[in-house]
């Protein structure tokens, strides 16, 4: 669990509140919920992430972004990581309600 609060330095007015809570119910499983709330512009987002690591070096995560003020799901994201001693491959798919849908493939050579 972690949190942060931000105040305007000159007025002391509340600007933002962020909190995050995570849970690892079983080995290789992770669940995280994040709340981000701001004043001016007024917004409040909730992010939920489920992370699975079924095999060493292989990880899959799913994230959903929910707009609490509009009561609407705004984005989905799926990320697959595969990591070995010599290289890493990342695949990501992201779709937003008002924005682009992206699919990215990234390959990194870690040692030669």
VMD Tcl script that builds the backbone (N, CA, C; Angstrom):
set m [mol new atoms 336]
animate dup $m
set s [atomselect $m all]
$s set {name element resname resid chain x y z} {
  {N N UNK 1 A 0.853 -1.168 0.000}
  {CA C UNK 1 A 0.000 0.000 0.000}
  {C C UNK 1 A 0.899 1.231 0.000}
  {N N UNK 2 A 0.562 2.189 -0.868}
  {CA C UNK 2 A 1.288 3.452 -0.894}
  {C C UNK 2 A 0.321 4.557 -1.278}
  {N N UNK 3 A 0.656 5.771 -0.875}
  {CA C UNK 3 A -0.220 6.899 -1.193}
  {C C UNK 3 A 0.597 8.180 -1.259}
  {N N UNK 4 A -0.001 9.174 -1.931}
  {CA C UNK 4 A 0.627 10.490 -2.039}
  {C C UNK 4 A -0.472 11.536 -2.130}
  {N N UNK 5 A -0.219 12.680 -1.517}
  {CA C UNK 5 A -1.137 13.809 -1.560}
  {C C UNK 5 A -0.326 15.018 -1.986}
  {N N UNK 6 A -0.881 15.833 -2.889}
  {CA C UNK 6 A -0.163 17.026 -3.347}
  {C C UNK 6 A -1.026 18.257 -3.070}
  {N N UNK 7 A -0.380 19.275 -2.471}
  {CA C UNK 7 A -1.045 20.541 -2.174}
  {C C UNK 7 A -0.361 21.658 -2.963}
  {N N UNK 8 A -1.117 22.691 -3.320}
  {CA C UNK 8 A -0.547 23.868 -3.983}
  {C C UNK 8 A 0.343 24.592 -2.983}
  {N N UNK 9 A 1.597 24.899 -3.337}
  {CA C UNK 9 A 2.513 25.514 -2.382}
  {C C UNK 9 A 2.101 26.914 -1.934}
  {N N UNK 10 A 1.459 27.665 -2.796}
  {CA C UNK 10 A 1.125 29.046 -2.428}
  {C C UNK 10 A -0.218 29.167 -1.700}
  {N N UNK 11 A -1.167 28.256 -1.961}
  {CA C UNK 11 A -2.490 28.369 -1.328}
  {C C UNK 11 A -2.787 27.259 -0.334}
  {N N UNK 12 A -2.079 26.164 -0.445}
  {CA C UNK 12 A -2.363 25.023 0.421}
  {C C UNK 12 A -3.564 24.209 -0.026}
  {N N UNK 13 A -4.123 24.530 -1.200}
  {CA C UNK 13 A -5.289 23.807 -1.713}
  {C C UNK 13 A -4.886 22.406 -2.179}
  {N N UNK 14 A -5.753 21.456 -1.958}
  {CA C UNK 14 A -5.522 20.084 -2.392}
  {C C UNK 14 A -5.521 20.016 -3.914}
  {N N UNK 15 A -4.479 19.425 -4.493}
  {CA C UNK 15 A -4.374 19.291 -5.940}
  {C C UNK 15 A -4.576 17.857 -6.415}
  {N N UNK 16 A -4.044 16.895 -5.680}
  {CA C UNK 16 A -4.114 15.514 -6.150}
  {C C UNK 16 A -3.995 14.533 -4.992}
  {N N UNK 17 A -4.660 13.392 -5.162}
  {CA C UNK 17 A -4.571 12.283 -4.213}
  {C C UNK 17 A -4.346 11.013 -5.028}
  {N N UNK 18 A -3.345 10.232 -4.657}
  {CA C UNK 18 A -3.028 8.981 -5.324}
  {C C UNK 18 A -2.859 7.907 -4.273}
  {N N UNK 19 A -3.463 6.751 -4.498}
  {CA C UNK 19 A -3.181 5.613 -3.636}
  {C C UNK 19 A -3.121 4.353 -4.480}
  {N N UNK 20 A -2.337 3.407 -4.006}
  {CA C UNK 20 A -2.143 2.142 -4.720}
  {C C UNK 20 A -2.069 1.026 -3.697}
  {N N UNK 21 A -2.769 -0.052 -3.997}
  {CA C UNK 21 A -2.738 -1.234 -3.130}
  {C C UNK 21 A -2.480 -2.455 -4.003}
  {N N UNK 22 A -1.648 -3.335 -3.514}
  {CA C UNK 22 A -1.314 -4.539 -4.272}
  {C C UNK 22 A -1.426 -5.784 -3.408}
  {N N UNK 23 A -1.649 -6.892 -4.079}
  {CA C UNK 23 A -1.833 -8.168 -3.398}
  {C C UNK 23 A -1.241 -9.255 -4.279}
  {N N UNK 24 A -0.528 -10.182 -3.677}
  {CA C UNK 24 A -0.006 -11.355 -4.371}
  {C C UNK 24 A -0.639 -12.590 -3.733}
  {N N UNK 25 A -1.849 -12.976 -4.195}
  {CA C UNK 25 A -2.581 -14.051 -3.528}
  {C C UNK 25 A -1.932 -15.423 -3.655}
  {N N UNK 26 A -1.250 -15.683 -4.773}
  {CA C UNK 26 A -0.569 -16.947 -5.002}
  {C C UNK 26 A 0.751 -16.661 -5.686}
  {N N UNK 27 A 1.700 -17.572 -5.616}
  {CA C UNK 27 A 2.961 -17.370 -6.339}
  {C C UNK 27 A 2.701 -17.174 -7.835}
  {N N UNK 28 A 3.292 -16.141 -8.405}
  {CA C UNK 28 A 3.136 -15.856 -9.820}
  {C C UNK 28 A 1.907 -15.027 -10.159}
  {N N UNK 29 A 1.118 -14.641 -9.165}
  {CA C UNK 29 A -0.085 -13.829 -9.376}
  {C C UNK 29 A 0.077 -12.495 -8.666}
  {N N UNK 30 A -0.366 -11.428 -9.307}
  {CA C UNK 30 A -0.347 -10.113 -8.671}
  {C C UNK 30 A -1.577 -9.323 -9.077}
  {N N UNK 31 A -2.135 -8.616 -8.134}
  {CA C UNK 31 A -3.301 -7.780 -8.383}
  {C C UNK 31 A -3.023 -6.417 -7.775}
  {N N UNK 32 A -3.207 -5.351 -8.571}
  {CA C UNK 32 A -2.957 -3.989 -8.107}
  {C C UNK 32 A -4.144 -3.110 -8.477}
  {N N UNK 33 A -4.530 -2.250 -7.549}
  {CA C UNK 33 A -5.565 -1.247 -7.796}
  {C C UNK 33 A -4.955 0.113 -7.479}
  {N N UNK 34 A -5.122 1.065 -8.410}
  {CA C UNK 34 A -4.595 2.415 -8.239}
  {C C UNK 34 A -5.724 3.414 -8.430}
  {N N UNK 35 A -5.786 4.391 -7.545}
  {CA C UNK 35 A -6.755 5.476 -7.669}
  {C C UNK 35 A -5.983 6.780 -7.817}
  {N N UNK 36 A -6.325 7.539 -8.857}
  {CA C UNK 36 A -5.682 8.823 -9.118}
  {C C UNK 36 A -6.776 9.874 -9.247}
  {N N UNK 37 A -6.734 10.844 -8.349}
  {CA C UNK 37 A -7.763 11.880 -8.319}
  {C C UNK 37 A -7.098 13.245 -8.329}
  {N N UNK 38 A -7.558 14.144 -9.230}
  {CA C UNK 38 A -6.997 15.491 -9.347}
  {C C UNK 38 A -8.092 16.533 -9.302}
  {N N UNK 39 A -7.679 17.728 -8.897}
  {CA C UNK 39 A -8.532 18.911 -8.954}
  {C C UNK 39 A -8.013 19.778 -10.089}
  {N N UNK 40 A -8.892 20.376 -10.851}
  {CA C UNK 40 A -8.549 21.370 -11.860}
  {C C UNK 40 A -7.475 20.902 -12.848}
  {N N UNK 41 A -7.731 20.129 -13.839}
  {CA C UNK 41 A -9.051 19.646 -14.216}
  {C C UNK 41 A -9.474 18.504 -13.295}
  {N N UNK 42 A -10.751 18.446 -13.042}
  {CA C UNK 42 A -11.313 17.463 -12.134}
  {C C UNK 42 A -11.376 16.100 -12.821}
  {N N UNK 43 A -10.623 15.131 -12.313}
  {CA C UNK 43 A -10.719 13.773 -12.841}
  {C C UNK 43 A -10.430 12.759 -11.751}
  {N N UNK 44 A -10.909 11.560 -11.954}
  {CA C UNK 44 A -10.714 10.471 -11.008}
  {C C UNK 44 A -10.674 9.168 -11.797}
  {N N UNK 45 A -9.508 8.568 -11.850}
  {CA C UNK 45 A -9.326 7.316 -12.577}
  {C C UNK 45 A -8.994 6.194 -11.613}
  {N N UNK 46 A -9.494 5.013 -11.935}
  {CA C UNK 46 A -9.132 3.793 -11.233}
  {C C UNK 46 A -8.461 2.871 -12.236}
  {N N UNK 47 A -7.337 2.302 -11.853}
  {CA C UNK 47 A -6.642 1.335 -12.699}
  {C C UNK 47 A -6.590 0.012 -11.957}
  {N N UNK 48 A -6.941 -1.041 -12.640}
  {CA C UNK 48 A -6.827 -2.380 -12.086}
  {C C UNK 48 A -5.887 -3.188 -12.956}
  {N N UNK 49 A -4.940 -3.862 -12.337}
  {CA C UNK 49 A -3.965 -4.663 -13.080}
  {C C UNK 49 A -3.885 -6.058 -12.495}
  {N N UNK 50 A -3.971 -7.048 -13.378}
  {CA C UNK 50 A -3.770 -8.450 -13.018}
  {C C UNK 50 A -2.517 -8.910 -13.729}
  {N N UNK 51 A -1.583 -9.475 -12.960}
  {CA C UNK 51 A -0.304 -9.897 -13.516}
  {C C UNK 51 A -0.104 -11.382 -13.214}
  {N N UNK 52 A 0.228 -12.144 -14.260}
  {CA C UNK 52 A 0.464 -13.574 -14.113}
  {C C UNK 52 A 1.864 -13.915 -14.591}
  {N N UNK 53 A 2.551 -14.742 -13.821}
  {CA C UNK 53 A 3.870 -15.239 -14.211}
  {C C UNK 53 A 3.807 -16.763 -14.151}
  {N N UNK 54 A 3.308 -17.402 -15.223}
  {CA C UNK 54 A 3.136 -18.855 -15.186}
  {C C UNK 54 A 4.445 -19.626 -15.273}
  {N N UNK 55 A 5.459 -19.035 -15.914}
  {CA C UNK 55 A 6.763 -19.664 -16.065}
  {C C UNK 55 A 7.855 -18.641 -15.800}
  {N N UNK 56 A 8.998 -19.095 -15.381}
  {CA C UNK 56 A 10.124 -18.192 -15.171}
  {C C UNK 56 A 10.452 -17.472 -16.476}
  {N N UNK 57 A 10.495 -16.154 -16.420}
  {CA C UNK 57 A 10.831 -15.349 -17.587}
  {C C UNK 57 A 9.652 -14.999 -18.474}
  {N N UNK 58 A 8.465 -15.494 -18.156}
  {CA C UNK 58 A 7.277 -15.238 -18.970}
  {C C UNK 58 A 6.207 -14.595 -18.100}
  {N N UNK 59 A 5.750 -13.419 -18.510}
  {CA C UNK 59 A 4.778 -12.677 -17.707}
  {C C UNK 59 A 3.703 -12.080 -18.615}
  {N N UNK 60 A 2.456 -12.150 -18.159}
  {CA C UNK 60 A 1.318 -11.569 -18.867}
  {C C UNK 60 A 0.605 -10.635 -17.902}
  {N N UNK 61 A 0.244 -9.438 -18.373}
  {CA C UNK 61 A -0.505 -8.526 -17.507}
  {C C UNK 61 A -1.648 -7.884 -18.299}
  {N N UNK 62 A -2.723 -7.619 -17.577}
  {CA C UNK 62 A -3.897 -6.960 -18.147}
  {C C UNK 62 A -4.233 -5.778 -17.252}
  {N N UNK 63 A -4.469 -4.612 -17.858}
  {CA C UNK 63 A -4.828 -3.409 -17.115}
  {C C UNK 63 A -6.085 -2.801 -17.724}
  {N N UNK 64 A -6.971 -2.365 -16.852}
  {CA C UNK 64 A -8.170 -1.653 -17.284}
  {C C UNK 64 A -8.170 -0.297 -16.589}
  {N N UNK 65 A -8.541 0.749 -17.334}
  {CA C UNK 65 A -8.598 2.112 -16.791}
  {C C UNK 65 A -10.051 2.563 -16.791}
  {N N UNK 66 A -10.533 2.938 -15.629}
  {CA C UNK 66 A -11.934 3.299 -15.436}
  {C C UNK 66 A -12.033 4.751 -14.988}
  {N N UNK 67 A -12.868 5.527 -15.666}
  {CA C UNK 67 A -13.115 6.916 -15.298}
  {C C UNK 67 A -14.276 6.930 -14.307}
  {N N UNK 68 A -13.981 7.208 -13.043}
  {CA C UNK 68 A -15.002 7.161 -11.994}
  {C C UNK 68 A -15.993 8.320 -12.096}
  {N N UNK 69 A -15.594 9.447 -12.663}
  {CA C UNK 69 A -16.511 10.577 -12.803}
  {C C UNK 69 A -17.525 10.342 -13.927}
  {N N UNK 70 A -17.059 9.774 -15.027}
  {CA C UNK 70 A -17.946 9.493 -16.167}
  {C C UNK 70 A -18.609 8.118 -16.072}
  {N N UNK 71 A -18.131 7.311 -15.126}
  {CA C UNK 71 A -18.600 5.931 -14.951}
  {C C UNK 71 A -18.469 5.156 -16.256}
  {N N UNK 72 A -17.224 5.126 -16.767}
  {CA C UNK 72 A -16.976 4.563 -18.076}
  {C C UNK 72 A -15.570 3.958 -18.131}
  {N N UNK 73 A -15.442 2.809 -18.772}
  {CA C UNK 73 A -14.125 2.215 -19.007}
  {C C UNK 73 A -13.474 2.977 -20.149}
  {N N UNK 74 A -12.263 3.475 -19.923}
  {CA C UNK 74 A -11.582 4.319 -20.903}
  {C C UNK 74 A -10.490 3.593 -21.693}
  {N N UNK 75 A -9.881 2.541 -21.123}
  {CA C UNK 75 A -8.779 1.886 -21.830}
  {C C UNK 75 A -8.560 0.470 -21.307}
  {N N UNK 76 A -8.009 -0.365 -22.193}
  {CA C UNK 76 A -7.583 -1.726 -21.864}
  {C C UNK 76 A -6.162 -1.899 -22.380}
  {N N UNK 77 A -5.384 -2.697 -21.673}
  {CA C UNK 77 A -4.018 -2.952 -22.096}
  {C C UNK 77 A -3.634 -4.386 -21.736}
  {N N UNK 78 A -2.998 -5.072 -22.686}
  {CA C UNK 78 A -2.455 -6.407 -22.451}
  {C C UNK 78 A -0.982 -6.361 -22.815}
  {N N UNK 79 A -0.141 -6.852 -21.913}
  {CA C UNK 79 A 1.306 -6.851 -22.145}
  {C C UNK 79 A 1.846 -8.245 -21.873}
  {N N UNK 80 A 2.690 -8.723 -22.782}
  {CA C UNK 80 A 3.358 -10.018 -22.621}
  {C C UNK 80 A 4.856 -9.757 -22.631}
  {N N UNK 81 A 5.546 -10.242 -21.592}
  {CA C UNK 81 A 7.007 -10.123 -21.493}
  {C C UNK 81 A 7.601 -11.530 -21.534}
  {N N UNK 82 A 8.639 -11.682 -22.321}
  {CA C UNK 82 A 9.425 -12.919 -22.309}
  {C C UNK 82 A 10.876 -12.524 -22.154}
  {N N UNK 83 A 11.515 -13.036 -21.119}
  {CA C UNK 83 A 12.854 -12.593 -20.743}
  {C C UNK 83 A 13.751 -13.819 -20.577}
  {N N UNK 84 A 14.867 -13.837 -21.309}
  {CA C UNK 84 A 15.875 -14.877 -21.122}
  {C C UNK 84 A 17.173 -14.186 -20.714}
  {N N UNK 85 A 18.219 -14.958 -20.627}
  {CA C UNK 85 A 19.513 -14.398 -20.247}
  {C C UNK 85 A 20.082 -13.473 -21.330}
  {N N UNK 86 A 19.758 -13.736 -22.592}
  {CA C UNK 86 A 20.350 -12.986 -23.696}
  {C C UNK 86 A 19.438 -11.930 -24.320}
  {N N UNK 87 A 18.140 -12.090 -24.202}
  {CA C UNK 87 A 17.245 -11.135 -24.857}
  {C C UNK 87 A 15.919 -11.045 -24.114}
  {N N UNK 88 A 15.162 -10.016 -24.486}
  {CA C UNK 88 A 13.837 -9.801 -23.919}
  {C C UNK 88 A 12.899 -9.394 -25.057}
  {N N UNK 89 A 11.707 -9.956 -25.058}
  {CA C UNK 89 A 10.692 -9.616 -26.049}
  {C C UNK 89 A 9.461 -9.102 -25.305}
  {N N UNK 90 A 8.965 -7.952 -25.724}
  {CA C UNK 90 A 7.759 -7.360 -25.145}
  {C C UNK 90 A 6.728 -7.178 -26.246}
  {N N UNK 91 A 5.521 -7.647 -25.998}
  {CA C UNK 91 A 4.392 -7.433 -26.891}
  {C C UNK 91 A 3.354 -6.651 -26.104}
  {N N UNK 92 A 2.822 -5.593 -26.676}
  {CA C UNK 92 A 1.800 -4.839 -25.955}
  {C C UNK 92 A 0.678 -4.434 -26.904}
  {N N UNK 93 A -0.528 -4.530 -26.389}
  {CA C UNK 93 A -1.724 -4.119 -27.112}
  {C C UNK 93 A -2.480 -3.171 -26.201}
  {N N UNK 94 A -2.787 -1.975 -26.719}
  {CA C UNK 94 A -3.452 -0.957 -25.920}
  {C C UNK 94 A -4.582 -0.355 -26.749}
  {N N UNK 95 A -5.757 -0.294 -26.165}
  {CA C UNK 95 A -6.885 0.334 -26.838}
  {C C UNK 95 A -7.514 1.349 -25.895}
  {N N UNK 96 A -7.822 2.525 -26.439}
  {CA C UNK 96 A -8.417 3.604 -25.655}
  {C C UNK 96 A -9.742 3.999 -26.277}
  {N N UNK 97 A -10.667 4.400 -25.436}
  {CA C UNK 97 A -11.989 4.793 -25.934}
  {C C UNK 97 A -11.896 6.002 -26.860}
  {N N UNK 98 A -11.107 6.987 -26.494}
  {CA C UNK 98 A -10.906 8.164 -27.348}
  {C C UNK 98 A -9.423 8.286 -27.644}
  {N N UNK 99 A -8.973 7.524 -28.600}
  {CA C UNK 99 A -7.559 7.572 -28.935}
  {C C UNK 99 A -7.181 6.413 -29.824}
  {N N UNK 100 A -5.919 6.223 -29.964}
  {CA C UNK 100 A -5.397 5.201 -30.851}
  {C C UNK 100 A -5.409 3.827 -30.207}
  {N N UNK 101 A -5.486 2.829 -31.055}
  {CA C UNK 101 A -5.249 1.453 -30.650}
  {C C UNK 101 A -3.859 1.106 -31.157}
  {N N UNK 102 A -3.009 0.592 -30.269}
  {CA C UNK 102 A -1.629 0.313 -30.658}
  {C C UNK 102 A -1.263 -1.134 -30.353}
  {N N UNK 103 A -0.414 -1.681 -31.195}
  {CA C UNK 103 A 0.190 -2.986 -30.973}
  {C C UNK 103 A 1.681 -2.814 -31.211}
  {N N UNK 104 A 2.480 -3.086 -30.196}
  {CA C UNK 104 A 3.927 -2.884 -30.298}
  {C C UNK 104 A 4.665 -4.181 -30.017}
  {N N UNK 105 A 5.750 -4.393 -30.738}
  {CA C UNK 105 A 6.662 -5.514 -30.492}
  {C C UNK 105 A 8.043 -4.902 -30.283}
  {N N UNK 106 A 8.672 -5.258 -29.172}
  {CA C UNK 106 A 10.004 -4.740 -28.891}
  {C C UNK 106 A 10.907 -5.908 -28.532}
  {N N UNK 107 A 12.084 -5.960 -29.144}
  {CA C UNK 107 A 13.071 -6.990 -28.871}
  {C C UNK 107 A 14.338 -6.301 -28.404}
  {N N UNK 108 A 14.858 -6.717 -27.253}
  {CA C UNK 108 A 16.088 -6.155 -26.706}
  {C C UNK 108 A 17.140 -7.240 -26.560}
  {N N UNK 109 A 18.319 -6.998 -27.069}
  {CA C UNK 109 A 19.446 -7.889 -26.857}
  {C C UNK 109 A 20.108 -7.439 -25.559}
  {N N UNK 110 A 20.230 -8.340 -24.590}
  {CA C UNK 110 A 20.717 -7.968 -23.268}
  {C C UNK 110 A 22.226 -8.137 -23.127}
  {N N UNK 111 A 22.807 -9.114 -23.814}
  {CA C UNK 111 A 24.256 -9.285 -23.737}
  {C C UNK 111 A 24.736 -9.937 -25.017}
  {N N UNK 112 A 25.925 -9.567 -25.421}
  {CA C UNK 112 A 26.500 -10.113 -26.646}
  {C C UNK 112 A 27.668 -11.004 -26.325}
}
mol reanalyze $m
mol bondsrecalc $m
mol representation Tube
mol addrep $m
